[in-house]
């Protein structure tokens, strides 16, 4: 049996699932896993910037069958399926491990489910955050904002007025259009290239974001975190962020942002730890007889 990982990516999707699945994938390096993503740009980025040894863009989730063989193992992070396709994947793979962030989800017979919310048979309760973000980092950046890796409709320009005069740096998104920074410059102190994403998160005192995975990474890095919900994204991880003490704003509003910055933070970093992905990986290895 061979081991594969799959993460949904794309210029309208971003890299949240990619960053989450790679956090777990690092625990399986001895099995030489192959990462599958939708687009070739994300596959290249995973290798050049995120340290993945083997990755490939497959264009469509259904093309997994062109690379994988019946009986292989896949750890799967995507919502690109219906009930019929879900069962077909469980039947095709020797082991099907699915990552979910839905409160109302349930483990289907024949799969293992990884969830930050659920417990039960064949369910691993875990918050997946890359171990690289845990540590004692020197905080020399005051405030940073990360909208997300995707902004195909250029919604950020429309809402960026709330950041003007707040002296906040912006990390550009991976899928941002060329020269998009020219439209955003007036709202931010400076614009930082995506290649600096990890270092900036580690060094930022107050991290503001509309990416739930980035919010978790900033919390792991011991930063103060404000999360602003985007209109075009689901709210699946909002209950978790609230549980962890992250300040959640339901809209881009200047007064709400000012108040959130000024008021005291009550973060609960003790609810997350760097051992979580290792414990999850060990559980999967034992369950799948990989050890």
C-alpha positions in Angstrom: 0.0 0.0 0.0 1.2 3.5 -0.8 0.4 6.7 1.2 -1.2 9.8 -0.3 -2.5 13.1 1.0 -5.0 15.3 -0.8 -5.9 18.9 -0.1 -8.4 21.1 -1.9 -6.6 24.3 -3.2 -7.3 26.9 -5.9 -7.5 30.6 -6.8 -11.0 30.8 -5.3 -10.2 28.5 -2.4 -6.9 29.4 -1.0 -4.4 27.3 0.9 -6.0 26.7 4.3 -6.5 23.0 3.7 -3.0 22.7 2.3 -1.4 24.2 5.3 -3.5 22.0 7.6 -2.8 18.8 5.8 0.9 19.4 5.6 1.0 19.8 9.4 0.0 16.2 9.6 1.9 15.0 6.5 5.2 15.9 8.2 4.5 13.0 10.6 4.6 10.5 7.8 7.8 11.5 6.0 9.3 8.0 6.5 6.6 6.6 4.2 7.5 8.9 1.3 3.9 10.2 0.9 2.7 12.0 -2.2 0.7 15.2 -1.8 -2.1 15.8 -4.3 -3.6 19.2 -4.8 -5.9 20.7 -7.4 -3.5 23.1 -9.1 0.1 22.9 -10.2 1.0 26.3 -8.6 0.0 25.0 -5.2 1.9 21.8 -5.8 5.0 23.8 -6.6 4.6 26.1 -3.6 4.2 23.1 -1.3 7.7 21.9 -2.4 9.5 25.2 -2.7 8.1 27.0 0.4 6.5 24.4 2.7 9.1 21.7 2.6 7.0 18.9 1.0 9.2 16.5 -0.9 6.7 15.1 -3.4 3.5 16.9 -4.6 1.5 17.0 -7.8 -1.4 19.0 -9.2 -4.3 16.8 -10.4 -6.8 19.4 -11.6 -9.8 17.6 -10.3 -10.4 15.5 -7.2 -11.7 12.6 -9.4 -8.3 12.3 -11.0 -7.0 10.7 -7.8 -8.0 7.4 -9.4 -5.4 8.1 -12.2 -2.6 8.2 -9.6 -3.7 6.0 -6.8 -4.4 2.3 -7.0 -7.2 0.4 -5.3 -6.1 -0.4 -1.7 -3.8 2.6 -1.3 -4.1 4.9 1.8 -5.3 8.5 1.5 -5.6 11.3 4.1 -8.1 13.6 2.5 -8.9 17.3 3.3 -11.7 18.5 1.0 -15.4 19.1 0.6 -15.4 18.1 -3.1 -17.7 15.1 -2.9 -21.3 14.0 -2.6 -22.7 11.0 -0.8 -22.1 8.6 -3.7 -18.6 9.8 -4.3 -17.8 9.7 -0.6 -18.7 6.0 -0.4 -16.8 5.2 -3.6 -13.6 6.7 -2.1 -14.1 4.7 1.0 -14.5 1.5 -1.1 -11.6 2.3 -3.4 -8.9 3.1 -0.8 -7.6 0.5 1.6 -7.9 3.2 4.3 -9.7 6.5 3.9 -8.8 9.2 6.5 -10.8 12.4 6.2 -10.1 15.8 7.9 -13.3 17.8 8.7 -14.0 21.1 10.5 -17.8 20.7 10.5 -19.7 20.6 13.8 -22.5 18.5 12.4 -20.2 15.9 10.7 -20.1 12.2 11.5 -17.7 9.4 10.6 -19.0 7.2 7.8 -18.6 3.4 8.2 -15.1 2.4 6.8 -13.4 5.8 7.3 -11.4 7.5 10.0 -12.5 11.1 10.8 -10.2 13.8 12.2 -12.2 16.7 13.8 -11.5 19.5 16.3 -15.1 19.1 17.6 -16.1 15.4 17.6 -15.3 12.3 19.6 -16.3 8.7 19.2 -15.5 5.5 17.4 -13.1 6.0 14.5 -12.9 9.7 15.3 -9.6 11.5 16.2 -10.3 14.7 18.1 -7.4 17.0 17.1 -6.5 20.6 16.1 -4.0 20.3 13.3 -1.3 23.0 13.5 2.2 22.8 12.0 4.7 22.2 14.8 6.9 24.9 13.3 4.7 27.6 14.8 5.2 26.5 18.4 8.1 28.1 20.1 9.6 31.2 21.8 9.8 33.8 19.0 11.0 37.3 19.2 8.0 39.6 18.6 9.3 42.6 16.7 6.4 43.3 14.3 3.5 45.2 15.9 0.4 44.4 13.8 0.0 42.3 10.7 -3.1 41.4 8.6 -3.5 38.4 6.4 -6.8 38.3 4.4 -6.1 34.8 2.9 -4.4 33.4 -0.1 -7.2 34.0 -2.5 -9.1 37.1 -3.5 -10.3 36.4 -7.1 -13.0 39.1 -6.9 -10.7 41.7 -5.3 -13.0 42.0 -2.2 -10.1 43.1 -0.1 -9.9 46.5 -1.8 -13.5 47.1 -0.9 -13.1 46.4 2.8 -9.5 47.6 3.4 -10.6 51.1 4.5 -10.9 49.8 8.1 -7.1 49.4 8.2 -6.2 52.9 6.9 -4.1 54.9 9.5 -3.8 51.8 11.8 -0.2 51.2 10.7 -0.8 47.5 9.9 1.3 45.4 7.6 -0.3 43.2 5.0 0.9 39.7 3.9 -0.1 39.3 0.3 -2.0 36.2 -0.6 -0.5 33.4 -2.8 -3.1 33.8 -5.5 -3.2 37.6 -5.5 -3.1 39.1 -9.0 0.1 40.6 -10.3 0.4 44.3 -9.3 -2.6 44.0 -6.9 -0.5 45.6 -4.2 -0.8 48.9 -6.2 -4.5 49.0 -5.3 -3.8 48.1 -1.7 -0.8 50.2 -0.8 -2.8 53.2 0.5 -4.5 51.1 3.3 -1.4 49.4 4.8 1.9 50.3 6.3 3.6 48.0 3.9 2.9 44.8 1.9 5.0 41.7 2.7 5.6 38.9 0.1 3.9 35.5 0.7 7.3 33.9 1.0 7.7 35.6 4.4 4.3 34.3 5.7 5.7 31.9 8.3 8.4 34.2 9.7 6.0 37.2 9.9 3.4 35.1 11.8 6.0 34.0 14.3 7.3 37.6 14.8 3.9 39.5 15.0 2.5 40.7 18.3 -1.1 41.2 17.1 -2.1 39.1 14.1 -5.4 40.0 12.3 -6.6 37.5 9.8 -9.6 36.2 7.8 -7.9 32.8 7.5 -8.9 30.4 10.3 -5.8 28.2 9.8 -3.5 31.3 10.0 -5.3 32.3 13.2 -4.5 29.0 14.7 -0.8 29.3 13.6 -0.6 32.8 15.1 -2.1 31.6 18.4 0.5 28.7 18.5 3.2 31.3 18.0 2.0 33.1 21.1 0.6 36.1 19.3 -2.7 37.9 20.1 -5.2 37.1 17.4 -8.3 38.8 15.8 -10.3 36.9 13.2 -12.5 38.8 10.8 -15.1 36.6 8.9 -15.2 36.9 5.1 -18.5 37.0 3.4 -17.4 34.4 0.9 -16.1 31.8 3.4 -17.8 29.3 5.7 -17.8 29.8 9.5 -17.0 26.2 10.3 -14.0 27.1 12.6 -15.5 30.1 14.3 -16.7 28.1 17.3 -13.2 26.7 17.8 -11.6 30.1 17.5 -14.0 31.5 20.1 -13.3 28.6 22.4 -9.5 29.4 22.1 -10.1 33.0 23.0 -9.5 34.5 19.6 -11.6 37.7 19.1 -14.0 37.1 16.2 -15.5 40.0 14.2 -18.4 39.1 11.9 -17.7 41.9 9.5 -15.1 44.3 8.3 -16.0 47.3 10.5 -13.5 50.0 11.6 -15.1 50.6 15.1 -15.3 46.9 15.8 -11.6 46.5 14.9 -10.5 49.5 17.0 -12.4 48.1 20.0 -11.0 44.6 19.5 -7.4 46.0 19.3 -7.9 48.1 22.5 -9.6 45.5 24.7 -7.8 42.8 26.7 -7.2 39.4 25.2 -8.1 36.2 27.0 -6.4 33.6 24.8 -6.4 29.9 25.8 -3.3 28.6 24.2 -3.2 25.7 26.7 -5.9 24.1 24.6 -3.4 23.5 21.7 0.1 22.0 21.7 2.8 20.9 19.3 2.3 17.3 20.2 -1.2 17.2 18.8 -0.1 16.3 15.2 2.4 13.7 16.5 -0.3 12.0 18.6 -2.7 12.1 15.6 -0.1 10.6 13.3 0.8 7.9 15.8 -2.9 6.9 16.2 -3.3 6.7 12.5 -0.1 4.6 12.1 -1.3 2.1 14.7 -4.8 2.0 13.4 -3.6 1.3 9.8 -0.8 -1.1 11.0 1.9 1.2 9.6 4.1 0.6 12.7 
